[in-house]
Amino acid sequence: MIGIVGGGLAGLAAAHRLREAGREVRVFEASESVGGLAATYETAGDRIEAYYHHLSKSEETIVELAAELGVDDRIEWRIGENAYYVDGVAHPLDTPWEIAAYPHLSVYDKFRLAALTLEVDVRGGRPRFDTYDDIEAFEDVPVTEFLLEHTTRGVYEYFFEPLLDAKFGDRKDDVSAAWLLGRIKFRGERDLLRGEVLGYLDGGFAVLVEALVEAVGRERIDTGTAVTDLSFGPGEGRASEPAVESLTAGHRNGETETHDVDGVVVAAMPDVLESLTGYACDIDFQGSVCALVSMREPLLDTYWLNIADDAPFGALIEHTNFVPPARYGGEHLLYVASYVQDLDEELWQRDDEAVEELWLEGIEALFPEFDRDAVTDVRVSRNPKTAPVYERGYLDMVVPYDLASAGLSGVYYAGMASRAQYPERSLDGAIEAGYAAADRVL
Ligand SMILES: Cc1cc2nc3c(=O)[nH]c(=O)nc-3n(C[C@H](O)[C@H](O)[C@H](O)COP(=O)(O)OP(=O)(O)OC[C@H]3O[C@@H](n4cnc5c(N)ncnc54)[C@H](O)[C@@H]3O)c2cc1C
């Protein structure tokens, strides 16, 4: 039997791949429900993710999995509109004429921004088309330095800096240019006249999670059960290299159980891998605080609002400007979100009520017409480890799928510190990581 630590998308995908190959599996999930970071809340209609989620057009593995599980007809490709809030005004930035009208970039700034996003290096006045082909060559270049050299100060200050601040806070100077170039290549598809094409599932990502649970077999998944220990014995034929032999899991009620295993896939954060095996990973992770605000009326005209202004949050994401509110019994759903780089930060230290108060006040400051009485519910989720800091030298720190090379025979890794979760962590990346670990087992 292969034991799987974690019932997020990575663990479920690994279990599914192993089941398809006829292997016996058991998934252990510490929390009361599966889904991990893609877990959902109830609404007056469909379920909704606790943290905002959408797909990019470049992500294929998740679409193929949905087809295999018979839920691909639930995938919808919609336009996810973007805007920037600067000096009291939300500027839409989806179509060429909206970008042309954006007053904070000059014509030359826009030309340099367009050149970079099309991966053309125009420095020195002579276009070069291969500068950005070898992303790894930019692994040691700080992203800020890179942007100031490869675009303009205006592009940096009025386009990229607000994004970097929202995504990495005071760690932005540690991030590599390779990450940014990877993100530019990773971007999906744009409808030239309307904006970026993004994916969602009719019924939310819970539909996919549920289909995976069915495929793996509900009876093979133990929720409320945290893996606390692995034990190793002499490996077959390689006596000098110990192999994993059993796994111990603890229930909330204090009972523990031990299972014999032929292998273990750790599909959780690297600190879980470290506590079970001693394998240490140096990647730093950021935490997230995210509120889902239910409202009787809409707040924004866009799906995603980047804030290039002082605000106590990084972005406002009005989900029901992407998926219609009718799906949620008419509720308008707004995510207010912020990453935290350090758990000593004031935001993390606040309790949920204090976060709610701070953020509703912040919305009032940006949108004086915002009516708090229209808010019917606020649900705050937080998790201390939700996104890697893609700092310089990141690729040297990723955890291998098969840890035999680290002397841990029979231990495999599919969590967020794996290669498939670079240059952006995603549901698609989690599925790819799960598959990659399962393939190493097989
Ligand atoms: C704010 C935010 C926004 C995001 N937006 C998007 C988006 O728009 N599009 C997108 O594709 N992705 C998005 N993501 C990323 C996506 O959610 C993750 O990449 C993906 O869900 C990771 O899946 P995972 O299985 O690797 O990890 P997780 O979902 O973290 O699952 C790991 C599981 O392991 C369990 N576990 C931990 N320790 C143990 C133990 N000892 N024993 C048993 N179980 C254990 C945990 O409880 C958890 O359920 C977003 C994430 C966040 C936080």
The ligand as a Gaussian input file, in Angstrom:
#p B3LYP/6-31G(d) Opt

LIG

0 1
 C       -4.838000      32.962000      -1.853000
 C       -4.624000      31.854000      -2.851000
 C       -5.000000      32.025000      -4.163000
 C       -4.790000      31.015000      -5.109000
 N       -5.216000      31.218000      -6.384000
 C       -5.085000      30.213000      -7.283000
 C       -5.622000      30.347000      -8.587000
 O       -6.222000      31.363000      -8.930000
 N       -5.465000      29.323000      -9.456000
 C       -4.815000      28.175000      -9.103000
 O       -4.718000      27.262000      -9.923000
 N       -4.289000      28.018000      -7.876000
 C       -4.407000      29.010000      -6.967000
 N       -3.900000      28.856000      -5.701000
 C       -2.962000      27.734000      -5.435000
 C       -3.624000      26.398000      -5.204000
 O       -4.648000      26.516000      -4.246000
 C       -2.533000      25.433000      -4.671000
 O       -1.411000      25.419000      -5.542000
 C       -3.019000      24.008000      -4.544000
 O       -4.303000      23.943000      -3.946000
 C       -1.997000      23.239000      -3.710000
 O       -2.431000      21.911000      -3.531000
 P       -1.559000      20.902000      -2.679000
 O       -2.286000      19.630000      -2.669000
 O       -0.158000      20.912000      -3.162000
 O       -1.459000      21.534000      -1.237000
 P       -2.589000      21.843000      -0.169000
 O       -3.820000      22.265000      -0.815000
 O       -1.934000      22.751000       0.837000
 O       -2.864000      20.421000       0.500000
 C       -2.029000      19.854000       1.471000
 C       -2.914000      19.095000       2.428000
 O       -2.077000      18.368000       3.333000
 C       -2.728000      18.347000       4.577000
 N       -1.729000      17.996000       5.613000
 C       -0.742000      18.770000       6.106000
 N       -0.034000      18.085000       7.021000
 C       -0.565000      16.836000       7.077000
 C       -0.265000      15.665000       7.829000
 N        0.769000      15.610000       8.690000
 N       -1.046000      14.563000       7.655000
 C       -2.081000      14.590000       6.774000
 N       -2.424000      15.689000       6.064000
 C       -1.656000      16.777000       6.201000
 C       -3.293000      19.734000       4.715000
 O       -4.348000      19.775000       5.667000
 C       -3.776000      19.999000       3.290000
 O       -5.134000      19.652000       3.120000
 C       -4.148000      29.814000      -4.727000
 C       -3.797000      29.626000      -3.381000
 C       -4.036000      30.624000      -2.454000
 C       -3.666000      30.394000      -1.025000

